[in-house]
Amino acid sequence: MDMSESPEIFDRQGLRLHRDRAAAGIAGHDFLIREVGERLLERLEDIRRTFPLALDLGCHNGIAAEILRKRHNGRLEKLLQADLSPAMARLAAGNGNAALVCDEEALPFATASLDLVVSVLSLHWVNDLSGCLLQIGQALKPDGLFLAAMIGGNSLPELRESLMQAEIEIEDGVSPRVSPFADLRDMGGLLQRAGFALPVTDIDSITVTYPSALALMQDLRGMGETNLDRNRRRSVTRRQTLLRAAAIYAERYGDGEGRIPARFEIIYLTGWRPDASQPQPLRPGSAAARLAEALDSKEIASGDTALPVGRTAGRPEPS
């Protein structure tokens, strides 16, 4: 998916409602948010510095604050939490840190006011991701750090296929059932265009097993992570379709113990607000040693054409 533009792909009002409804019971369904939060915030252990003012953007019920307090207590002087959902923000406020309601697409923070911004499984629902990253970069102080994890586009392929096949069989048609998400190849470019220095993107895969596809769908609903594609079918899915999708899922992907796998692709983002103290790339031609010498190979002058092994200039390779 091309994330360089900002079409209205996701129903942001629907996201607010889904999260509001999920808030009361999210503690029973937040395992994926917790696992990804642990993996993301572990990266702070290699960064030896303190952060006077940090922001948890898309805070859900305050899991990141809990992890930060456990892993990095004393390194954060003050933590703000923000979520699109008022119900989630109220839950997060119960952990003793300030919480507010705000939209990731319209951040209310002053320029150069934050030392750290983290986001755990929230930014994949943003329509204008490029604009959001730009606002985050502007809100960070020079040499401020941005860490985020978001669901990637290759998540839940088994569920997509099973729902599609069930709809074809039962309803003679197909509608979007699992929302489209970002691709890893897009994200590095978006970080650079948003002005981040030293951008890094990497990817991870988390596979969870369930007793059935219906249990998986219940967990997604419990996290507030159900389909928000603006082109989705708004009517209630037929029970017969859901049961057929669960049967297809089990037939194609079930294991010998009667469980089915669900694979989540997680994209991790790291970037810094530019600052003169950061490592800078060397000026072209300023290297003290030649790469060819290190590789024990022959150097080819710029403009010359390197020939494939077995070929010589002006003479075709024998067939």
C-alpha positions as CSV (number, residue, x, y, z in Angstrom):
1,M,0.0,0.0,0.0
2,D,1.3,3.4,-0.9
3,M,1.4,5.5,2.3
4,S,2.9,8.6,0.7
5,E,-0.6,10.0,0.2
6,S,-3.4,10.2,2.7
7,P,-6.6,8.8,1.3
8,E,-9.4,8.2,3.8
9,I,-8.9,4.5,4.1
10,F,-9.9,4.0,7.7
11,D,-13.0,5.0,9.6
12,R,-11.5,7.0,12.5
13,Q,-14.9,7.6,14.2
14,G,-15.4,3.9,14.0
15,L,-12.0,3.3,15.6
16,R,-13.0,5.6,18.5
17,L,-16.2,3.6,19.0
18,H,-14.5,0.3,18.8
19,R,-12.0,1.3,21.4
20,D,-14.6,2.8,23.7
21,R,-16.5,-0.5,23.6
22,A,-13.4,-2.6,24.1
23,A,-12.1,-0.6,27.0
24,A,-14.1,-2.3,29.8
25,G,-12.8,-5.7,29.0
26,I,-9.5,-5.1,27.3
27,A,-7.5,-6.5,30.2
28,G,-8.6,-9.9,29.0
29,H,-7.5,-9.4,25.4
30,D,-4.4,-7.1,25.6
31,F,-1.8,-9.9,25.3
32,L,-0.6,-8.8,21.8
33,I,-0.3,-5.2,22.8
34,R,1.7,-6.2,25.9
35,E,4.0,-8.6,24.0
36,V,4.8,-6.0,21.3
37,G,5.2,-3.3,23.9
38,E,7.8,-5.4,25.7
39,R,9.7,-6.0,22.5
40,L,9.6,-2.4,21.5
41,L,10.6,-0.8,24.8
42,E,13.4,-3.3,25.3
43,R,15.2,-1.2,22.8
44,L,15.5,1.6,25.3
45,E,18.0,-0.5,27.3
46,D,20.7,0.2,24.8
47,I,20.2,4.0,25.1
48,R,21.9,5.4,28.1
49,R,20.0,8.7,28.8
50,T,17.1,10.1,30.6
51,F,13.9,11.5,29.1
52,P,12.4,14.4,31.1
53,L,9.1,14.4,29.1
54,A,7.8,11.4,27.2
55,L,4.6,10.6,25.3
56,D,2.8,7.3,24.9
57,L,0.7,7.9,21.7
58,G,-2.2,5.6,21.3
59,C,-1.9,4.4,24.9
60,H,-4.8,1.9,25.1
61,N,-5.2,1.0,28.8
62,G,-1.7,2.2,29.8
63,I,0.4,-0.9,29.0
64,A,3.4,1.0,27.8
65,A,3.4,3.1,31.0
66,E,3.4,-0.1,33.0
67,I,6.3,-1.6,31.0
68,L,8.3,1.7,31.2
69,R,7.8,1.8,35.0
70,K,9.0,-1.8,35.3
71,R,12.0,-1.7,32.9
72,H,13.1,1.9,32.9
73,N,12.0,3.4,36.3
74,G,13.9,6.6,37.0
75,R,14.8,7.4,33.4
76,L,11.5,9.1,32.6
77,E,10.7,12.1,34.7
78,K,7.2,12.6,33.4
79,L,5.0,10.5,31.0
80,L,2.0,11.7,29.1
81,Q,-0.5,9.3,27.7
82,A,-2.9,10.0,24.8
83,D,-5.5,8.0,23.0
84,L,-8.3,8.7,20.5
85,S,-10.7,6.9,22.8
86,P,-11.9,8.7,25.9
87,A,-12.7,5.4,27.6
88,M,-9.1,4.2,27.0
89,A,-7.6,7.5,28.2
90,R,-9.6,7.2,31.5
91,L,-8.3,3.7,32.0
92,A,-4.7,4.8,31.4
93,A,-5.1,7.7,33.8
94,G,-5.6,5.1,36.6
95,N,-1.9,4.2,36.6
96,G,-0.9,7.6,38.0
97,N,0.3,9.3,34.8
98,A,-1.5,12.1,33.0
99,A,-3.7,11.0,30.1
100,L,-5.6,13.0,27.5
101,V,-7.8,12.4,24.5
102,C,-6.2,13.3,21.2
103,D,-6.2,12.3,17.5
104,E,-2.9,11.1,16.1
105,E,-3.7,13.0,12.9
106,A,-3.9,16.3,14.8
107,L,-1.4,16.4,17.7
108,P,-1.8,19.2,20.2
109,F,1.8,19.3,21.4
110,A,4.1,22.3,21.1
111,T,7.1,22.3,18.8
112,A,10.3,20.8,20.4
113,S,8.5,19.9,23.7
114,L,9.0,16.2,24.0
115,D,12.1,14.1,24.6
116,L,10.6,10.7,23.7
117,V,7.5,9.5,21.8
118,V,6.5,5.8,21.9
119,S,3.5,4.2,20.2
120,V,2.4,0.6,20.5
121,L,0.0,-0.8,18.0
122,S,-1.9,2.4,17.2
123,L,-0.4,4.1,14.1
124,H,-1.6,1.4,11.6
125,W,-5.1,3.0,11.9
126,V,-3.8,6.5,10.8
127,N,-4.9,7.7,7.4
128,D,-2.3,10.5,7.0
129,L,0.6,8.6,8.4
130,S,3.1,10.8,6.6
131,G,1.6,13.9,8.3
132,C,1.4,12.1,11.6
133,L,5.1,11.3,11.5
134,L,5.9,14.9,10.5
135,Q,4.0,16.2,13.6
136,I,5.7,13.7,15.9
137,G,9.1,14.9,14.6
138,Q,8.2,18.5,15.1
139,A,7.0,17.8,18.7
140,L,10.3,16.2,19.6
141,K,13.2,18.2,20.9
142,P,16.5,18.1,19.0
143,D,18.0,14.6,19.5
144,G,14.6,13.4,20.7
145,L,13.7,9.7,20.1
146,F,10.7,8.1,18.4
147,L,9.9,4.4,18.8
148,A,6.8,2.8,17.4
149,A,5.4,-0.6,16.5
150,M,2.5,-1.1,14.1
151,I,0.7,-4.0,12.5
152,G,2.0,-4.7,9.0
153,G,0.2,-5.5,5.8
154,N,1.0,-9.3,5.8
155,S,-0.9,-9.9,9.1
156,L,-3.7,-12.5,9.4
157,P,-3.5,-13.9,5.8
158,E,-5.3,-17.1,7.0
159,L,-8.2,-15.1,8.3
160,R,-8.4,-13.1,5.1
161,E,-8.5,-16.1,2.9
162,S,-11.0,-18.0,5.0
163,L,-13.5,-15.1,5.2
164,M,-13.1,-14.5,1.5
165,Q,-13.8,-18.1,0.6
166,A,-16.8,-18.3,3.0
167,E,-18.4,-15.2,1.5
168,I,-18.0,-16.5,-2.0
169,E,-19.7,-19.8,-1.1
170,I,-22.5,-18.3,1.1
171,E,-23.1,-14.8,-0.1
172,D,-21.9,-14.9,-3.7
173,G,-19.6,-11.9,-3.3
174,V,-16.7,-10.5,-1.4
175,S,-16.2,-7.4,0.8
176,P,-13.2,-6.1,2.7
177,R,-13.0,-8.1,6.0
178,V,-9.5,-7.4,7.2
179,S,-8.2,-3.8,6.9
180,P,-5.2,-3.0,4.7
181,F,-2.0,-2.0,6.6
182,A,1.4,-0.5,5.8
183,D,4.3,-2.3,4.1
184,L,7.8,-2.3,5.5
185,R,9.2,-0.9,2.3
186,D,7.1,2.3,2.7
187,M,8.1,3.0,6.2
188,G,11.8,3.9,5.9
189,G,10.9,6.4,3.2
190,L,8.2,7.9,5.3
191,L,10.5,8.4,8.2
192,Q,13.1,10.1,6.0
193,R,10.5,12.4,4.4
194,A,9.2,13.3,7.8
195,G,12.7,14.6,8.6
196,F,13.9,11.9,11.1
197,A,17.7,11.2,11.4
198,L,19.2,7.7,11.6
199,P,15.9,6.0,10.7
200,V,15.6,2.3,11.2
201,T,12.8,0.0,10.3
202,D,12.6,-3.7,10.9
203,I,10.0,-6.4,11.0
204,D,8.9,-9.3,13.3
205,S,6.3,-12.0,13.2
206,I,4.2,-13.2,16.1
207,T,2.1,-16.3,15.7
208,V,-0.6,-17.0,18.2
209,T,-2.7,-20.2,18.3
210,Y,-6.5,-20.3,19.0
211,P,-9.0,-23.0,19.5
212,S,-11.0,-21.6,16.6
213,A,-11.3,-18.7,14.2
214,L,-14.3,-17.5,16.2
215,A,-12.0,-17.2,19.2
216,L,-9.5,-15.2,17.2
217,M,-12.3,-12.8,16.0
218,Q,-13.5,-12.4,19.5
219,D,-10.0,-11.4,20.6
220,L,-9.7,-8.9,17.9
221,R,-13.0,-7.4,18.9
222,G,-11.8,-7.4,22.5
223,M,-8.7,-5.3,21.6
224,G,-10.8,-2.9,19.5
225,E,-8.9,-4.1,16.4
226,T,-11.7,-5.2,14.1
227,N,-12.1,-4.1,10.5
228,L,-12.3,-0.3,9.9
229,D,-12.0,-0.2,6.1
230,R,-14.3,2.6,4.9
231,N,-15.5,0.3,2.2
232,R,-16.4,-2.6,4.5
233,R,-19.8,-4.0,4.5
234,R,-21.8,-2.3,7.3
235,S,-24.4,-5.0,7.8
236,V,-23.9,-7.8,10.4
237,T,-22.1,-10.8,8.9
238,R,-24.3,-13.8,8.6
239,R,-23.8,-16.4,11.3
240,Q,-23.6,-19.1,8.5
241,T,-20.8,-17.2,6.8
242,L,-18.8,-16.9,10.1
243,L,-19.2,-20.6,10.8
244,R,-18.2,-21.5,7.3
245,A,-15.1,-19.3,7.6
246,A,-14.2,-21.0,10.9
247,A,-14.5,-24.4,9.3
248,I,-12.4,-23.4,6.3
249,Y,-9.7,-22.0,8.6
250,A,-9.6,-25.2,10.6
251,E,-9.5,-27.4,7.5
252,R,-6.7,-25.5,5.8
253,Y,-4.6,-24.4,8.8
254,G,-5.5,-26.4,11.8
255,D,-3.0,-28.5,13.6
256,G,-3.3,-32.0,15.1
257,E,-4.5,-30.7,18.4
258,G,-7.4,-28.8,16.9
259,R,-5.9,-25.3,17.1
260,I,-5.4,-22.7,14.4
261,P,-2.5,-20.3,14.0
262,A,-2.9,-16.5,13.6
263,R,0.2,-14.6,12.3
264,F,0.7,-11.0,13.1
265,E,3.4,-9.0,11.2
266,I,4.8,-6.2,13.4
267,I,6.8,-3.3,11.9
268,Y,9.1,-1.4,14.2
269,L,10.2,2.2,13.6
270,T,13.0,4.1,15.2
271,G,14.0,7.7,14.4
272,W,15.7,10.7,16.0
273,R,15.0,14.5,15.7
274,P,18.0,15.8,13.9
275,D,20.7,17.4,16.0
276,A,24.3,18.5,15.4
277,S,25.6,16.1,18.1
278,Q,24.5,13.0,16.1
279,P,26.8,11.0,13.9
280,Q,27.1,12.5,10.4
281,P,27.8,10.8,7.1
282,L,31.4,11.3,5.8
283,R,32.0,13.6,2.9
284,P,32.3,11.7,-0.4
285,G,35.9,10.9,-1.1
286,S,37.1,11.5,2.5
287,A,37.6,7.8,3.4
288,A,41.1,6.9,4.7
289,A,41.1,3.5,3.1
290,R,39.8,2.0,-0.1
291,L,37.1,-0.5,-0.1
292,A,38.8,-2.5,-2.9
293,E,41.8,-3.1,-0.7
294,A,39.7,-4.3,2.2
295,L,37.9,-6.7,-0.2
296,D,41.1,-7.7,-2.0
297,S,39.5,-6.9,-5.3
298,K,40.2,-4.7,-8.3
299,E,38.9,-1.2,-8.3
300,I,37.0,0.0,-11.4
301,A,37.1,3.7,-12.2
302,S,33.8,5.6,-12.2
303,G,32.2,5.5,-15.6
304,D,33.8,2.1,-16.6
305,T,31.4,-0.8,-17.1
306,A,31.9,-3.9,-15.0
307,L,31.6,-7.0,-17.1
308,P,30.0,-10.3,-16.0
309,V,32.4,-13.2,-15.2
310,G,33.3,-15.1,-18.4
311,R,32.8,-12.1,-20.8
312,T,35.4,-9.8,-22.4
313,A,34.7,-6.5,-24.1
314,G,33.5,-6.7,-27.7
315,R,33.3,-10.5,-27.7
316,P,30.2,-12.5,-26.8
317,E,30.6,-15.4,-24.4
318,P,30.7,-18.8,-26.3
319,S,27.4,-20.7,-26.1
